[in-house]
Amino acid sequence: MIIKLFGGLRKKAGASELYESGATIREVLEKISADNEDLGAAIFAKNNGELRPHIRVMVNGVDSELAQGLDTTVGDDDQI
């Protein structure tokens, strides 16, 4: 699936888009964070593994908080 990044996350990743697979938002974000520690630190709070307060995750234009948050299931055709 495609992961579009904006603002500071784009700078940390060095790209505006990344491609990754996973069953949930959390799994996808953990995979891209494992590849880039700076990006991971910008996405996840240091101590609890939850998103930093200013990070919003949308799946196909819908805020993931309106679904199941980081446990929202995603598929290969989705855009995060």
Helices and strands as residue ranges (DSSP letters): E 2-4, H 7-13, E 17-19, H 25-35, H 37-43, E 58-59, E 62-63, G 64-66, G 69-71
